[in-house]
Amino acid sequence: MNILFILIPLGVMLLGFAVAAFIWAVSNGQYDDLDSPAWRILLDDDRRPPEQGNKPSDLPPADPDNPSRKDGEPEQ
């Protein structure tokens, strides 16, 4: 019976810690985007998207077998 005097305050402290961690996670945006991280691992796109103002010649080659060909250039 004396164990209840230890377990009840310990349970209340753990509950308070869990609520504080949840509030911290929500306020820091941990639940803002739930879909993108799951899809990001499936995408095999190591290239960065082109920034505005870049020339097409700055882009990496589209065909790894023909590195002289860039994205957007017609095949010869």
PQR file with spaces between the fields and no chain letter, atoms N, CA, C, O and H, PARSE charges and radii, in Angstrom:
ATOM       1  N    MET     1       0.823   -1.199    0.000 -0.4000 1.5000
ATOM       2  CA   MET     1       0.000    0.000    0.000 -0.0000 2.0000
ATOM       3  C    MET     1       0.863    1.258    0.000  0.5500 1.7000
ATOM       4  O    MET     1       0.479    2.288   -0.555 -0.5500 1.4000
ATOM       5  N    ASN     2       2.025    1.160    0.626 -0.4000 1.5000
ATOM       6  CA   ASN     2       2.905    2.323    0.688 -0.0000 2.0000
ATOM       7  C    ASN     2       3.507    2.644   -0.674  0.5500 1.7000
ATOM       8  O    ASN     2       3.949    3.769   -0.909 -0.5500 1.4000
ATOM       9  H    ASN     2       2.337    0.324    1.076  0.4000 1.0000
ATOM      10  N    ILE     3       3.527    1.663   -1.571 -0.4000 1.5000
ATOM      11  CA   ILE     3       4.086    1.893   -2.901 -0.0000 2.0000
ATOM      12  C    ILE     3       3.250    2.903   -3.693  0.5500 1.7000
ATOM      13  O    ILE     3       3.770    3.580   -4.580 -0.5500 1.4000
ATOM      14  H    ILE     3       3.168    0.749   -1.380  0.4000 1.0000
ATOM      15  N    LEU     4       1.957    3.003   -3.374 -0.4000 1.5000
ATOM      16  CA   LEU     4       1.092    3.971   -4.063 -0.0000 2.0000
ATOM      17  C    LEU     4       1.546    5.409   -3.808  0.5500 1.7000
ATOM      18  O    LEU     4       1.338    6.278   -4.655 -0.5500 1.4000
ATOM      19  H    LEU     4       1.535    2.453   -2.653  0.4000 1.0000
ATOM      20  N    PHE     5       2.156    5.666   -2.664 -0.4000 1.5000
ATOM      21  CA   PHE     5       2.627    7.023   -2.371 -0.0000 2.0000
ATOM      22  C    PHE     5       3.823    7.391   -3.252  0.5500 1.7000
ATOM      23  O    PHE     5       4.156    8.569   -3.388 -0.5500 1.4000
ATOM      24  H    PHE     5       2.324    4.959   -1.977  0.4000 1.0000
ATOM      25  N    ILE     6       4.452    6.409   -3.834 -0.4000 1.5000
ATOM      26  CA   ILE     6       5.561    6.659   -4.756 -0.0000 2.0000
ATOM      27  C    ILE     6       5.088    6.620   -6.203  0.5500 1.7000
ATOM      28  O    ILE     6       5.491    7.457   -7.011 -0.5500 1.4000
ATOM      29  H    ILE     6       4.182    5.452   -3.724  0.4000 1.0000
ATOM      30  N    LEU     7       4.235    5.654   -6.532 -0.4000 1.5000
ATOM      31  CA   LEU     7       3.828    5.460   -7.919 -0.0000 2.0000
ATOM      32  C    LEU     7       2.876    6.541   -8.430  0.5500 1.7000
ATOM      33  O    LEU     7       2.964    6.935   -9.593 -0.5500 1.4000
ATOM      34  H    LEU     7       3.908    4.975   -5.875  0.4000 1.0000
ATOM      35  N    ILE     8       1.989    7.016   -7.600 -0.4000 1.5000
ATOM      36  CA   ILE     8       1.037    8.043   -8.058 -0.0000 2.0000
ATOM      37  C    ILE     8       1.754    9.354   -8.394  0.5500 1.7000
ATOM      38  O    ILE     8       1.513    9.900   -9.471 -0.5500 1.4000
ATOM      39  H    ILE     8       1.917    6.697   -6.655  0.4000 1.0000
ATOM      40  N    PRO     9       2.619    9.883   -7.530 -0.5600 1.5000
ATOM      41  CA   PRO     9       3.354   11.100   -7.938  0.2800 2.0000
ATOM      42  C    PRO     9       4.272   10.860   -9.135  0.5500 1.7000
ATOM      43  O    PRO     9       4.436   11.741   -9.979 -0.5500 1.4000
ATOM      44  N    LEU    10       4.873    9.668   -9.210 -0.4000 1.5000
ATOM      45  CA   LEU    10       5.716    9.350  -10.357 -0.0000 2.0000
ATOM      46  C    LEU    10       4.892    9.318  -11.641  0.5500 1.7000
ATOM      47  O    LEU    10       5.345    9.810  -12.674 -0.5500 1.4000
ATOM      48  H    LEU    10       4.740    8.952   -8.524  0.4000 1.0000
ATOM      49  N    GLY    11       3.694    8.747  -11.591 -0.4000 1.5000
ATOM      50  CA   GLY    11       2.809    8.728  -12.764 -0.0000 2.0000
ATOM      51  C    GLY    11       2.372   10.120  -13.167  0.5500 1.7000
ATOM      52  O    GLY    11       2.295   10.422  -14.358 -0.5500 1.4000
ATOM      53  H    GLY    11       3.326    8.347  -10.751  0.4000 1.0000
ATOM      54  N    VAL    12       2.086   10.969  -12.203 -0.4000 1.5000
ATOM      55  CA   VAL    12       1.682   12.358  -12.498 -0.0000 2.0000
ATOM      56  C    VAL    12       2.853   13.115  -13.118  0.5500 1.7000
ATOM      57  O    VAL    12       2.652   13.914  -14.033 -0.5500 1.4000
ATOM      58  H    VAL    12       2.149   10.724  -11.236  0.4000 1.0000
ATOM      59  N    MET    13       4.077   12.875  -12.631 -0.4000 1.5000
ATOM      60  CA   MET    13       5.247   13.545  -13.210 -0.0000 2.0000
ATOM      61  C    MET    13       5.489   13.072  -14.644  0.5500 1.7000
ATOM      62  O    MET    13       5.812   13.886  -15.509 -0.5500 1.4000
ATOM      63  H    MET    13       4.240   12.226  -11.888  0.4000 1.0000
ATOM      64  N    LEU    14       5.340   11.784  -14.908 -0.4000 1.5000
ATOM      65  CA   LEU    14       5.516   11.269  -16.273 -0.0000 2.0000
ATOM      66  C    LEU    14       4.444   11.824  -17.211  0.5500 1.7000
ATOM      67  O    LEU    14       4.734   12.153  -18.361 -0.5500 1.4000
ATOM      68  H    LEU    14       5.077   11.123  -14.206  0.4000 1.0000
ATOM      69  N    LEU    15       3.232   11.925  -16.731 -0.4000 1.5000
ATOM      70  CA   LEU    15       2.163   12.512  -17.535 -0.0000 2.0000
ATOM      71  C    LEU    15       2.468   13.970  -17.854  0.5500 1.7000
ATOM      72  O    LEU    15       2.269   14.414  -18.985 -0.5500 1.4000
ATOM      73  H    LEU    15       2.996   11.658  -15.797  0.4000 1.0000
ATOM      74  N    GLY    16       2.947   14.713  -16.871 -0.4000 1.5000
ATOM      75  CA   GLY    16       3.313   16.111  -17.091 -0.0000 2.0000
ATOM      76  C    GLY    16       4.450   16.232  -18.091  0.5500 1.7000
ATOM      77  O    GLY    16       4.439   17.133  -18.930 -0.5500 1.4000
ATOM      78  H    GLY    16       3.109   14.353  -15.952  0.4000 1.0000
ATOM      79  N    PHE    17       5.437   15.336  -18.017 -0.4000 1.5000
ATOM      80  CA   PHE    17       6.537   15.349  -18.976 -0.0000 2.0000
ATOM      81  C    PHE    17       6.035   15.048  -20.379  0.5500 1.7000
ATOM      82  O    PHE    17       6.470   15.690  -21.335 -0.5500 1.4000
ATOM      83  H    PHE    17       5.446   14.604  -17.335  0.4000 1.0000
ATOM      84  N    ALA    18       5.131   14.088  -20.522 -0.4000 1.5000
ATOM      85  CA   ALA    18       4.598   13.739  -21.843 -0.0000 2.0000
ATOM      86  C    ALA    18       3.795   14.894  -22.432  0.5500 1.7000
ATOM      87  O    ALA    18       3.916   15.180  -23.623 -0.5500 1.4000
ATOM      88  H    ALA    18       4.778   13.567  -19.745  0.4000 1.0000
ATOM      89  N    VAL    19       2.994   15.547  -21.636 -0.4000 1.5000
ATOM      90  CA   VAL    19       2.201   16.685  -22.121 -0.0000 2.0000
ATOM      91  C    VAL    19       3.132   17.831  -22.519  0.5500 1.7000
ATOM      92  O    VAL    19       2.914   18.473  -23.546 -0.5500 1.4000
ATOM      93  H    VAL    19       2.896   15.315  -20.668  0.4000 1.0000
ATOM      94  N    ALA    20       4.164   18.095  -21.719 -0.4000 1.5000
ATOM      95  CA   ALA    20       5.112   19.164  -22.051 -0.0000 2.0000
ATOM      96  C    ALA    20       5.869   18.845  -23.342  0.5500 1.7000
ATOM      97  O    ALA    20       6.105   19.740  -24.153 -0.5500 1.4000
ATOM      98  H    ALA    20       4.341   17.574  -20.884  0.4000 1.0000
ATOM      99  N    ALA    21       6.252   17.576  -23.542 -0.4000 1.5000
ATOM     100  CA   ALA    21       6.945   17.194  -24.780 -0.0000 2.0000
ATOM     101  C    ALA    21       6.021   17.331  -25.981  0.5500 1.7000
ATOM     102  O    ALA    21       6.460   17.773  -27.044 -0.5500 1.4000
ATOM     103  H    ALA    21       6.060   16.848  -22.883  0.4000 1.0000
ATOM     104  N    PHE    22       4.759   16.965  -25.836 -0.4000 1.5000
ATOM     105  CA   PHE    22       3.803   17.107  -26.933 -0.0000 2.0000
ATOM     106  C    PHE    22       3.596   18.578  -27.277  0.5500 1.7000
ATOM     107  O    PHE    22       3.588   18.935  -28.455 -0.5500 1.4000
ATOM     108  H    PHE    22       4.403   16.606  -24.973  0.4000 1.0000
ATOM     109  N    ILE    23       3.430   19.418  -26.295 -0.4000 1.5000
ATOM     110  CA   ILE    23       3.240   20.851  -26.554 -0.0000 2.0000
ATOM     111  C    ILE    23       4.489   21.438  -27.209  0.5500 1.7000
ATOM     112  O    ILE    23       4.376   22.273  -28.106 -0.5500 1.4000
ATOM     113  H    ILE    23       3.436   19.128  -25.338  0.4000 1.0000
ATOM     114  N    TRP    24       5.666   21.019  -26.779 -0.4000 1.5000
ATOM     115  CA   TRP    24       6.902   21.489  -27.399 -0.0000 2.0000
ATOM     116  C    TRP    24       6.975   21.056  -28.862  0.5500 1.7000
ATOM     117  O    TRP    24       7.363   21.848  -29.721 -0.5500 1.4000
ATOM     118  H    TRP    24       5.758   20.341  -26.050  0.4000 1.0000
ATOM     119  N    ALA    25       6.608   19.812  -29.153 -0.4000 1.5000
ATOM     120  CA   ALA    25       6.665   19.312  -30.527 -0.0000 2.0000
ATOM     121  C    ALA    25       5.684   20.045  -31.430  0.5500 1.7000
ATOM     122  O    ALA    25       6.018   20.372  -32.569 -0.5500 1.4000
ATOM     123  H    ALA    25       6.292   19.169  -28.455  0.4000 1.0000
ATOM     124  N    VAL    26       4.494   20.304  -30.945 -0.4000 1.5000
ATOM     125  CA   VAL    26       3.500   21.009  -31.758 -0.0000 2.0000
ATOM     126  C    VAL    26       3.934   22.449  -31.991  0.5500 1.7000
ATOM     127  O    VAL    26       3.774   22.963  -33.098 -0.5500 1.4000
ATOM     128  H    VAL    26       4.222   20.038  -30.020  0.4000 1.0000
ATOM     129  N    SER    27       4.471   23.102  -30.989 -0.4000 1.5000
ATOM     130  CA   SER    27       4.872   24.513  -31.150 -0.0000 2.0000
ATOM     131  C    SER    27       6.097   24.650  -32.046  0.5500 1.7000
ATOM     132  O    SER    27       6.307   25.716  -32.626 -0.5500 1.4000
ATOM     133  H    SER    27       4.601   22.685  -30.090  0.4000 1.0000
ATOM     134  N    ASN    28       6.912   23.606  -32.178 -0.4000 1.5000
ATOM     135  CA   ASN    28       8.095   23.672  -33.054 -0.0000 2.0000
ATOM     136  C    ASN    28       7.841   23.127  -34.444  0.5500 1.7000
ATOM     137  O    ASN    28       8.779   23.005  -35.232 -0.5500 1.4000
ATOM     138  H    ASN    28       6.742   22.741  -31.708  0.4000 1.0000
ATOM     139  N    GLY    29       6.595   22.792  -34.768 -0.4000 1.5000
ATOM     140  CA   GLY    29       6.255   22.396  -36.126 -0.0000 2.0000
ATOM     141  C    GLY    29       6.551   20.962  -36.481  0.5500 1.7000
ATOM     142  O    GLY    29       6.704   20.651  -37.662 -0.5500 1.4000
ATOM     143  H    GLY    29       5.833   22.891  -34.128  0.4000 1.0000
ATOM     144  N    GLN    30       6.637   20.079  -35.516 -0.4000 1.5000
ATOM     145  CA   GLN    30       6.917   18.673  -35.808 -0.0000 2.0000
ATOM     146  C    GLN    30       5.759   17.998  -36.540  0.5500 1.7000
ATOM     147  O    GLN    30       5.978   16.994  -37.219 -0.5500 1.4000
ATOM     148  H    GLN    30       6.513   20.331  -34.557  0.4000 1.0000
ATOM     149  N    TYR    31       4.559   18.505  -36.427 -0.4000 1.5000
ATOM     150  CA   TYR    31       3.396   17.883  -37.054 -0.0000 2.0000
ATOM     151  C    TYR    31       2.859   18.714  -38.214  0.5500 1.7000
ATOM     152  O    TYR    31       1.743   18.467  -38.672 -0.5500 1.4000
ATOM     153  H    TYR    31       4.381   19.320  -35.876  0.4000 1.0000
ATOM     154  N    ASP    32       3.619   19.688  -38.699 -0.4000 1.5000
ATOM     155  CA   ASP    32       3.140   20.531  -39.790 -0.0000 2.0000
ATOM     156  C    ASP    32       3.059   19.774  -41.106  0.5500 1.7000
ATOM     157  O    ASP    32       2.067   19.909  -41.822 -0.5500 1.4000
ATOM     158  H    ASP    32       4.525   19.888  -38.327  0.4000 1.0000
ATOM     159  N    ASP    33       4.053   18.996  -41.440 -0.4000 1.5000
ATOM     160  CA   ASP    33       4.092   18.281  -42.716 -0.0000 2.0000
ATOM     161  C    ASP    33       4.282   16.794  -42.434  0.5500 1.7000
ATOM     162  O    ASP    33       5.393   16.349  -42.145 -0.5500 1.4000
ATOM     163  H    ASP    33       4.859   18.887  -40.858  0.4000 1.0000
ATOM     164  N    LEU    34       3.209   16.037  -42.517 -0.4000 1.5000
ATOM     165  CA   LEU    34       3.275   14.619  -42.195 -0.0000 2.0000
ATOM     166  C    LEU    34       3.484   13.747  -43.427  0.5500 1.7000
ATOM     167  O    LEU    34       3.832   12.574  -43.290 -0.5500 1.4000
ATOM     168  H    LEU    34       2.307   16.398  -42.751  0.4000 1.0000
ATOM     169  N    ASP    35       3.280   14.294  -44.640 -0.4000 1.5000
ATOM     170  CA   ASP    35       3.348   13.474  -45.851 -0.0000 2.0000
ATOM     171  C    ASP    35       4.721   13.508  -46.516  0.5500 1.7000
ATOM     172  O    ASP    35       5.193   12.467  -46.973 -0.5500 1.4000
ATOM     173  H    ASP    35       2.997   15.247  -44.752  0.4000 1.0000
ATOM     174  N    SER    36       5.361   14.636  -46.584 -0.4000 1.5000
ATOM     175  CA   SER    36       6.619   14.765  -47.338 -0.0000 2.0000
ATOM     176  C    SER    36       7.753   13.877  -46.825  0.5500 1.7000
ATOM     177  O    SER    36       8.431   13.265  -47.651 -0.5500 1.4000
ATOM     178  H    SER    36       4.977   15.482  -46.212  0.4000 1.0000
ATOM     179  N    PRO    37       8.004   13.765  -45.519 -0.5600 1.5000
ATOM     180  CA   PRO    37       9.108   12.901  -45.088  0.2800 2.0000
ATOM     181  C    PRO    37       8.915   11.452  -45.488  0.5500 1.7000
ATOM     182  O    PRO    37       9.896   10.755  -45.748 -0.5500 1.4000
ATOM     183  N    ALA    38       7.684   10.981  -45.544 -0.4000 1.5000
ATOM     184  CA   ALA    38       7.449    9.589  -45.938 -0.0000 2.0000
ATOM     185  C    ALA    38       7.746    9.379  -47.416  0.5500 1.7000
ATOM     186  O    ALA    38       8.228    8.312  -47.795 -0.5500 1.4000
ATOM     187  H    ALA    38       6.887   11.547  -45.332  0.4000 1.0000
ATOM     188  N    TRP    39       7.473   10.365  -48.256 -0.4000 1.5000
ATOM     189  CA   TRP    39       7.717   10.244  -49.696 -0.0000 2.0000
ATOM     190  C    TRP    39       9.158   10.558  -50.059  0.5500 1.7000
ATOM     191  O    TRP    39       9.658   10.057  -51.066 -0.5500 1.4000
ATOM     192  H    TRP    39       7.081   11.232  -47.948  0.4000 1.0000
ATOM     193  N    ARG    40       9.834   11.372  -49.268 -0.4000 1.5000
ATOM     194  CA   ARG    40      11.184   11.808  -49.598 -0.0000 2.0000
ATOM     195  C    ARG    40      12.153   10.625  -49.690  0.5500 1.7000
ATOM     196  O    ARG    40      13.077   10.642  -50.502 -0.5500 1.4000
ATOM     197  H    ARG    40       9.428   11.779  -48.450  0.4000 1.0000
ATOM     198  N    ILE    41      11.944    9.611  -48.867 -0.4000 1.5000
ATOM     199  CA   ILE    41      12.850    8.469  -48.893 -0.0000 2.0000
ATOM     200  C    ILE    41      12.638    7.635  -50.149  0.5500 1.7000
ATOM     201  O    ILE    41      13.544    6.914  -50.566 -0.5500 1.4000
ATOM     202  H    ILE    41      11.193    9.598  -48.207  0.4000 1.0000
ATOM     203  N    LEU    42      11.466    7.717  -50.755 -0.4000 1.5000
ATOM     204  CA   LEU    42      11.183    6.936  -51.951 -0.0000 2.0000
ATOM     205  C    LEU    42      11.693    7.598  -53.219  0.5500 1.7000
ATOM     206  O    LEU    42      11.914    6.922  -54.224 -0.5500 1.4000
ATOM     207  H    LEU    42      10.730    8.303  -50.416  0.4000 1.0000
ATOM     208  N    LEU    43      11.883    8.905  -53.185 -0.4000 1.5000
ATOM     209  CA   LEU    43      12.339    9.625  -54.363 -0.0000 2.0000
ATOM     210  C    LEU    43      13.840    9.483  -54.495  0.5500 1.7000
ATOM     211  O    LEU    43      14.582    9.688  -53.535 -0.5500 1.4000
ATOM     212  H    LEU    43      11.704    9.454  -52.369  0.4000 1.0000
ATOM     213  N    ASP    44      14.282    9.132  -55.690 -0.4000 1.5000
ATOM     214  CA   ASP    44      15.705    8.963  -55.941 -0.0000 2.0000
ATOM     215  C    ASP    44      16.195   10.124  -56.780  0.5500 1.7000
ATOM     216  O    ASP    44      16.732    9.940  -57.872 -0.5500 1.4000
ATOM     217  H    ASP    44      13.680    8.966  -56.470  0.4000 1.0000
ATOM     218  N    ASP    45      16.004   11.307  -56.260 -0.4000 1.5000
ATOM     219  CA   ASP    45      16.383   12.508  -56.980 -0.0000 2.0000
ATOM     220  C    ASP    45      17.456   13.227  -56.179  0.5500 1.7000
ATOM     221  O    ASP    45      17.154   13.982  -55.254 -0.5500 1.4000
ATOM     222  H    ASP    45      15.568   11.456  -55.373  0.4000 1.0000
ATOM     223  N    ASP    46      18.718   12.987  -56.542 -0.4000 1.5000
ATOM     224  CA   ASP    46      19.819   13.613  -55.832 -0.0000 2.0000
ATOM     225  C    ASP    46      20.124   15.002  -56.356  0.5500 1.7000
ATOM     226  O    ASP    46      20.846   15.775  -55.726 -0.5500 1.4000
ATOM     227  H    ASP    46      18.964   12.374  -57.293  0.4000 1.0000
ATOM     228  N    ARG    47      19.556   15.314  -57.539 -0.4000 1.5000
ATOM     229  CA   ARG    47      19.835   16.625  -58.122 -0.0000 2.0000
ATOM     230  C    ARG    47      18.975   17.680  -57.463  0.5500 1.7000
ATOM     231  O    ARG    47      17.830   17.427  -57.090 -0.5500 1.4000
ATOM     232  H    ARG    47      18.970   14.686  -58.051  0.4000 1.0000
ATOM     233  N    ARG    48      19.536   18.856  -57.327 -0.4000 1.5000
ATOM     234  CA   ARG    48      18.774   19.973  -56.800 -0.0000 2.0000
ATOM     235  C    ARG    48      17.953   20.565  -57.921  0.5500 1.7000
ATOM     236  O    ARG    48      18.409   20.575  -59.065 -0.5500 1.4000
ATOM     237  H    ARG    48      20.467   19.061  -57.630  0.4000 1.0000
ATOM     238  N    PRO    49      16.767   21.056  -57.641 -0.5600 1.5000
ATOM     239  CA   PRO    49      15.991   21.698  -58.706  0.2800 2.0000
ATOM     240  C    PRO    49      16.707   22.953  -59.180  0.5500 1.7000
ATOM     241  O    PRO    49      17.374   23.628  -58.396 -0.5500 1.4000
ATOM     242  N    PRO    50      16.567   23.266  -60.473 -0.5600 1.5000
ATOM     243  CA   PRO    50      17.262   24.455  -60.989  0.2800 2.0000
ATOM     244  C    PRO    50      16.697   25.721  -60.359  0.5500 1.7000
ATOM     245  O    PRO    50      15.486   25.885  -60.208 -0.5500 1.4000
ATOM     246  N    GLU    51      17.601   26.592  -60.006 -0.4000 1.5000
ATOM     247  CA   GLU    51      17.181   27.877  -59.462 -0.0000 2.0000
ATOM     248  C    GLU    51      16.913   28.819  -60.614  0.5500 1.7000
ATOM     249  O    GLU    51      17.426   28.629  -61.717 -0.5500 1.4000
ATOM     250  H    GLU    51      18.584   26.459  -60.129  0.4000 1.0000
ATOM     251  N    GLN    52      16.132   29.804  -60.364 -0.4000 1.5000
ATOM     252  CA   GLN    52      15.808   30.752  -61.419 -0.0000 2.0000
ATOM     253  C    GLN    52      17.065   31.526  -61.799  0.5500 1.7000
ATOM     254  O    GLN    52      17.848   31.930  -60.940 -0.5500 1.4000
ATOM     255  H    GLN    52      15.715   29.958  -59.468  0.4000 1.0000
ATOM     256  N    GLY    53      17.238   31.721  -63.085 -0.4000 1.5000
ATOM     257  CA   GLY    53      18.378   32.470  -63.575 -0.0000 2.0000
ATOM     258  C    GLY    53      19.527   31.587  -64.003  0.5500 1.7000
ATOM     259  O    GLY    53      20.501   32.074  -64.579 -0.5500 1.4000
ATOM     260  H    GLY    53      16.602   31.393  -63.783  0.4000 1.0000
ATOM     261  N    ASN    54      19.430   30.278  -63.730 -0.4000 1.5000
ATOM     262  CA   ASN    54      20.482   29.374  -64.182 -0.0000 2.0000
ATOM     263  C    ASN    54      20.340   29.106  -65.667  0.5500 1.7000
ATOM     264  O    ASN    54      19.231   29.012  -66.194 -0.5500 1.4000
ATOM     265  H    ASN    54      18.639   29.883  -63.262  0.4000 1.0000
ATOM     266  N    LYS    55      21.464   28.987  -66.327 -0.4000 1.5000
ATOM     267  CA   LYS    55      21.443   28.633  -67.737 -0.0000 2.0000
ATOM     268  C    LYS    55      21.232   27.129  -67.853  0.5500 1.7000
ATOM     269  O    LYS    55      21.596   26.385  -66.942 -0.5500 1.4000
ATOM     270  H    LYS    55      22.364   29.064  -65.900  0.4000 1.0000
ATOM     271  N    PRO    56      20.657   26.672  -68.949 -0.5600 1.5000
ATOM     272  CA   PRO    56      20.505   25.225  -69.119  0.2800 2.0000
ATOM     273  C    PRO    56      21.848   24.503  -69.117  0.5500 1.7000
ATOM     274  O    PRO    56      21.899   23.316  -68.795 -0.5500 1.4000
ATOM     275  N    SER    57      22.940   25.192  -69.470 -0.4000 1.5000
ATOM     276  CA   SER    57      24.243   24.527  -69.485 -0.0000 2.0000
ATOM     277  C    SER    57      24.763   24.268  -68.074  0.5500 1.7000
ATOM     278  O    SER    57      25.684   23.470  -67.903 -0.5500 1.4000
ATOM     279  H    SER    57      22.898   26.156  -69.731  0.4000 1.0000
ATOM     280  N    ASP    58      24.191   24.930  -67.048 -0.4000 1.5000
ATOM     281  CA   ASP    58      24.614   24.710  -65.669 -0.0000 2.0000
ATOM     282  C    ASP    58      24.006   23.448  -65.076  0.5500 1.7000
ATOM     283  O    ASP    58      24.449   22.986  -64.025 -0.5500 1.4000
ATOM     284  H    ASP    58      23.443   25.579  -67.187  0.4000 1.0000
ATOM     285  N    LEU    59      23.000   22.885  -65.732 -0.4000 1.5000
ATOM     286  CA   LEU    59      22.318   21.718  -65.192 -0.0000 2.0000
ATOM     287  C    LEU    59      23.169   20.470  -65.390  0.5500 1.7000
ATOM     288  O    LEU    59      23.958   20.409  -66.333 -0.5500 1.4000
ATOM     289  H    LEU    59      22.639   23.261  -66.586  0.4000 1.0000
ATOM     290  N    PRO    60      23.024   19.487  -64.528 -0.5600 1.5000
ATOM     291  CA   PRO    60      23.777   18.246  -64.707  0.2800 2.0000
ATOM     292  C    PRO    60      23.248   17.492  -65.913  0.5500 1.7000
ATOM     293  O    PRO    60      22.121   17.732  -66.346 -0.5500 1.4000
ATOM     294  N    PRO    61      24.042   16.585  -66.461 -0.5600 1.5000
ATOM     295  CA   PRO    61      23.594   15.845  -67.648  0.2800 2.0000
ATOM     296  C    PRO    61      22.383   14.980  -67.339  0.5500 1.7000
ATOM     297  O    PRO    61      22.294   14.364  -66.277 -0.5500 1.4000
ATOM     298  N    ALA    62      21.442   14.945  -68.296 -0.4000 1.5000
ATOM     299  CA   ALA    62      20.228   14.149  -68.123 -0.0000 2.0000
ATOM     300  C    ALA    62      20.492   12.683  -68.386  0.5500 1.7000
ATOM     301  O    ALA    62      19.870   11.816  -67.771 -0.5500 1.4000
ATOM     302  H    ALA    62      21.514   15.445  -69.159  0.4000 1.0000
ATOM     303  N    ASP    63      21.410   12.399  -69.294 -0.4000 1.5000
ATOM     304  CA   ASP    63      21.687   11.018  -69.663 -0.0000 2.0000
ATOM     305  C    ASP    63      23.048   10.637  -69.084  0.5500 1.7000
ATOM     306  O    ASP    63      24.061   11.170  -69.535 -0.5500 1.4000
ATOM     307  H    ASP    63      21.915   13.103  -69.793  0.4000 1.0000
ATOM     308  N    PRO    64      23.111    9.737  -68.103 -0.5600 1.5000
ATOM     309  CA   PRO    64      24.404    9.398  -67.515  0.2800 2.0000
ATOM     310  C    PRO    64      25.320    8.676  -68.495  0.5500 1.7000
ATOM     311  O    PRO    64      26.538    8.685  -68.317 -0.5500 1.4000
ATOM     312  N    ASP    65      24.749    8.043  -69.542 -0.4000 1.5000
ATOM     313  CA   ASP    65      25.585    7.368  -70.542 -0.0000 2.0000
ATOM     314  C    ASP    65      26.213    8.363  -71.504  0.5500 1.7000
ATOM     315  O    ASP    65      27.265    8.088  -72.081 -0.5500 1.4000
ATOM     316  H    ASP    65      23.760    8.036  -69.687  0.4000 1.0000
ATOM     317  N    ASN    66      25.579    9.515  -71.683 -0.4000 1.5000
ATOM     318  CA   ASN    66      26.085   10.541  -72.578 -0.0000 2.0000
ATOM     319  C    ASN    66      26.218   11.833  -71.785  0.5500 1.7000
ATOM     320  O    ASN    66      25.310   12.664  -71.832 -0.5500 1.4000
ATOM     321  H    ASN    66      24.724    9.738  -71.214  0.4000 1.0000
ATOM     322  N    PRO    67      27.316   12.037  -71.055 -0.5600 1.5000
ATOM     323  CA   PRO    67      27.415   13.201  -70.167  0.2800 2.0000
ATOM     324  C    PRO    67      27.487   14.527  -70.907  0.5500 1.7000
ATOM     325  O    PRO    67      27.331   15.577  -70.284 -0.5500 1.4000
ATOM     326  N    SER    68      27.718   14.515  -72.212 -0.4000 1.5000
ATOM     327  CA   SER    68      27.774   15.796  -72.927 -0.0000 2.0000
ATOM     328  C    SER    68      26.384   16.353  -73.173  0.5500 1.7000
ATOM     329  O    SER    68      26.244   17.548  -73.436 -0.5500 1.4000
ATOM     330  H    SER    68      27.845   13.662  -72.718  0.4000 1.0000
ATOM     331  N    ARG    69      25.342   15.516  -73.094 -0.4000 1.5000
ATOM     332  CA   ARG    69      23.966   15.964  -73.315 -0.0000 2.0000
ATOM     333  C    ARG    69      23.388   16.498  -72.007  0.5500 1.7000
ATOM     334  O    ARG    69      23.453   15.820  -70.981 -0.5500 1.4000
ATOM     335  H    ARG    69      25.455   14.545  -72.880  0.4000 1.0000
ATOM     336  N    LYS    70      22.836   17.679  -72.033 -0.4000 1.5000
ATOM     337  CA   LYS    70      22.250   18.322  -70.857 -0.0000 2.0000
ATOM     338  C    LYS    70      20.739   18.240  -70.939  0.5500 1.7000
ATOM     339  O    LYS    70      20.178   17.927  -71.990 -0.5500 1.4000
ATOM     340  H    LYS    70      22.783   18.229  -72.866  0.4000 1.0000
ATOM     341  N    ASP    71      20.077   18.527  -69.812 -0.4000 1.5000
ATOM     342  CA   ASP    71      18.615   18.584  -69.802 -0.0000 2.0000
ATOM     343  C    ASP    71      18.133   19.666  -70.755  0.5500 1.7000
ATOM     344  O    ASP    71      18.694   20.761  -70.795 -0.5500 1.4000
ATOM     345  H    ASP    71      20.532   18.781  -68.959  0.4000 1.0000
ATOM     346  N    GLY    72      17.112   19.365  -71.509 -0.4000 1.5000
ATOM     347  CA   GLY    72      16.520   20.354  -72.397 -0.0000 2.0000
ATOM     348  C    GLY    72      17.155   20.391  -73.768  0.5500 1.7000
ATOM     349  O    GLY    72      16.614   21.042  -74.663 -0.5500 1.4000
ATOM     350  H    GLY    72      16.656   18.476  -71.477  0.4000 1.0000
ATOM     351  N    GLU    73      18.276   19.725  -73.975 -0.4000 1.5000
ATOM     352  CA   GLU    73      18.904   19.719  -75.297 -0.0000 2.0000
ATOM     353  C    GLU    73      18.348   18.556  -76.106  0.5500 1.7000
ATOM     354  O    GLU    73      18.131   17.465  -75.577 -0.5500 1.4000
ATOM     355  H    GLU    73      18.715   19.197  -73.248  0.4000 1.0000
ATOM     356  N    PRO    74      18.118   18.798  -77.397 -0.5600 1.5000
ATOM     357  CA   PRO    74      17.605   17.701  -78.221  0.2800 2.0000
ATOM     358  C    PRO    74      18.694   16.650  -78.446  0.5500 1.7000
ATOM     359  O    PRO    74      19.886   16.955  -78.499 -0.5500 1.4000
ATOM     360  N    GLU    75      18.241   15.417  -78.576 -0.4000 1.5000
ATOM     361  CA   GLU    75      19.176   14.328  -78.830 -0.0000 2.0000
ATOM     362  C    GLU    75      19.619   14.361  -80.281  0.5500 1.7000
ATOM     363  O    GLU    75      18.793   14.575  -81.169 -0.5500 1.4000
ATOM     364  H    GLU    75      17.273   15.170  -78.533  0.4000 1.0000
ATOM     365  N    GLN    76      20.908   14.153  -80.544 -0.4000 1.5000
ATOM     366  CA   GLN    76      21.427   14.242  -81.910 -0.0000 2.0000
ATOM     367  C    GLN    76      21.515   12.884  -82.552  0.5500 1.7000
ATOM     368  O    GLN    76      21.932   12.772  -83.704 -0.5500 1.4000
ATOM     369  H    GLN    76      21.578   13.979  -79.823  0.4000 1.0000
